[in-house]
Amino acid sequence: MNYAIILAGGYGIRFNSGNLPKQFVEMTGMPMLAYSMKTAQRNANIDEVCVVTLEEYIPQVWVWGQRYHISKLKYVAKAGVTRFDSVYSGMCTIPAKETDTVIIMTSVCPLLAQETVNKHYELIKEHDGIITVVKATDAVTASDDGVMADQTLQKEKLFVQQGPQTYRYGVLKTAHETYRSAPQTREVYEDSELVLRLGIPVAMVEGDRFCIKVTYPEDLAIAKALYPLFCEKENRWE
């Protein structure tokens, strides 16, 4: 079985949308979450969908599932305090076996191409972990205190990670439980880092520039502007 876990558990403080979390803000008439749900629904590789969301929005997610004809929506899980906790909550909710696959999607990347998702399912035949990346267009500077630069990395060998990520279920669960069981000196935000810590290689799929993550209000404006071009590329319209 191929499961999709769609993360919709943040409050979107940086988005500044009042009391409404950004994943539920409308874009061209639908909440952003609905775009990710529709992407999973359309993809022939995905069998079942689990949305991980804020507890108070669980009933609403089921309503949207019916409204937008998401027949693959089988589970809605309660979000955790962190992204890491939310992914684990989703994993504990789906009845997956060790060899099943889990694709982790985000509800705030509404313009995810089917081609990108399909690439994941091609590569997961050969690897236990897949991430989506685009080539970095600028150098990246690391700073521990946010004031002084510690290291600057040149762009030639750098990639910016996008969604989605896909893993063999047993590998991902082991990676999460290994992290949870040991004292930690720092937080880990990406599943790929947990899997790499196990010594398991993670392959990369090249995404595209349409798949922007909506973090700030201006990102939503960009997504709306790109939407007609994205639909033309995907050869579909909502």
N, C-alpha and C positions, 0 to 999 in steps of 0.2 A: 504493500500500500504506500501511496505517496500522499503525505499530509502537508497542508499549509498552515502555518501559525502566523496570524496577522496581528501585529502589536498595535494596540490602540489604547494604551494605558496612561499616557502622559497628561499633564495639565497644561503644557505649552505656555509656561510663564513668559518666555521670551517673545512669544507671538502677541501677547497683550490683547487677547480677545475677550476680556471680561471674565465672566463665570463659565463661558463655553470653551472646553478644551479644543485646541486647534484641529484635531482630527475629525471633529464634528462640524466644523465651519463649512458652509456650502461653497462649492466651486461649480459654476454653471448649473445650479439647480440641484445638486446632490451633495451630501456630506462627503468630505474627502475620503473617509473610510470606505464609502460605497465603491469608489474607483478600484481600490485594492481588492475588495470582495469580487467585483466583476472581472478583474484580471484573473483571479484564481478560478472563477466559475468558467471562464472561456477556455482555459488551458486544458488540453486533452490529457496531460500527464497527471494533473492533480485530481486525487480521488475525493478527499474530504478536507474541510476547512474548520479551523478553530480560531475564533477571535478572542484575544485577551484584552480585556477592557476594565475600566473603572467599575466598581461594584454597582454604583447607582445607575450606570448606563447599560447594564446587562439586558434588562427587558427591552430597551430601545434597539439594541443590536439585533435581537430576534425580530423585531418589527421591520427593521430595514432589510433583514434577510428575506422576509416575505415580500416586501414592497419591490425590491429589486431582483426578485426571482433567483436568489442564491440557493439553489437546491443542495449544493455541496456543504452548506453551513450545517454542521452537525454538533458543534460544541462551542460554548462561550465560557471562558474562564475568567476568574478574578485576577486583575493585574496586581503585581507586587510593588514594593516601594521603588525598586530600581528596574532598569531594563533587564538586567540579569535575572532578577526574581520573576519578572513577567514571562520571560522565555521558559524558565523552569516550570512555572505554573502551567503554561500551555503544554509542555512535554508531559507533565503528570496527568493532564486531562485526557489526552488522546490515547487510545488503546493500541499504541504502536508496538511492533516487535523490533528486535535488535537490528534486523536487516532492512526494515522499512526506511523511507527517507522523509526528512522534514525540511521544507523550504520555509525560511523565516522572512516574512515580508513586513513592511512598515505601512501604517495607514496614512503617512504624510508624504508619500512619494506617488502621487496619483498618475504619473505618466510613465509607467513601467511597460516596456515593450514585450510582447509575446515572444519575440525572437530571443530576447535575453533570458527569459524563463526557460525556453526550449534548450538553449545552450547548456543550462544547468543540468537538465535531465540527460543530455548526451554525455556530459563529463562525469556525472555521478556513477555512471556505469564502470568507470575506471578509477575513480578516487572516492575517498570517504568524506571529503570536505571541499566545497566550492564557494568562492566569494566573487562578487561583482566589483570591477574597478574601472576607472578611467585614468588615462595618463595625466599626471600632474602638469599643469601649464606654468607654474611658478615654483620657485624655491620655497622650502618649508623651514621655518626656524622654530627650534624647541626652546622653551623657557620654563624652568621650575617655578619661578616666583611671579611670572607674568610681567616683570619689569625689565629684567636683564636677559639678553640672549645667551643661551648656553651652547647651542650648536645650530648651524645652518646646513641643511641637506639640499644638494642640488637636484633639479627636477628630472635629470636624465633617467634615473633609476627609481623614481618615485611614482606611486600610483595612489589615487584617492579612492577610498572604498565607498561603494554605493550599496543599496539593497538590490536584490535579495541575497541571502546566504542559504546554502543547501548542505545538509549533512546526513550521513547514515545515523539513524536514531540512536543506536547503541553507543556510537562514538561520541555524539553530542551529550548524551546523558552522563556518560562516564566523565567527560570533560567538566561538566557542571558540578557533578557530585564530588569530584576530586578537589575542585576549587572550594566548594562549600565545607568540606571536611577538614581543611587545614587553616591555621591562622594566616591571615592575609595582611601584608604590609601596604597594599594599595588596591584600589578598586580596578576591576577589569570591565570594560564597557562592550567589548566585541567578542562574540562567540569564537571567532577565528583565533583570537589570542589564546583562549582556553584550549582549543584543539591543538594548536601549535605547541603549547606547553607539554602536551602528551607525547610530542615527537611525531605526530601524524601530519604528513604533508597536506597542504591546502592549495588546490588549484585555483587559477584566476580565469574569470570570464570577462571579456571587455564589454562594458555597458555602453550607454550613449548619453549625450548631453541633455536630452529631453528629461531624463529621470532626476530632476532636481528634488531635493528634500525641502519641504516647506517648514522653515524654522522661524522666519520673520515675516511680517506682513508683506514686505516687498517681494518675498519669494512666491507668495500666492498670486500677486499681480503678474509675475513672470510666468507662472504656470498657466494662468488664464490666457495670457497672450500666446503661449506656445500651443495651447490645446487644439486649435484648428489645424495647425501644421502636424501635430502628433496624430490626430485622427486621420488625416490624409495619408500619413506614412503607414499607419496601421490598417488603412483601407476600411475604416468603420466610422460610424457616428453614433453617439448615444441617442 
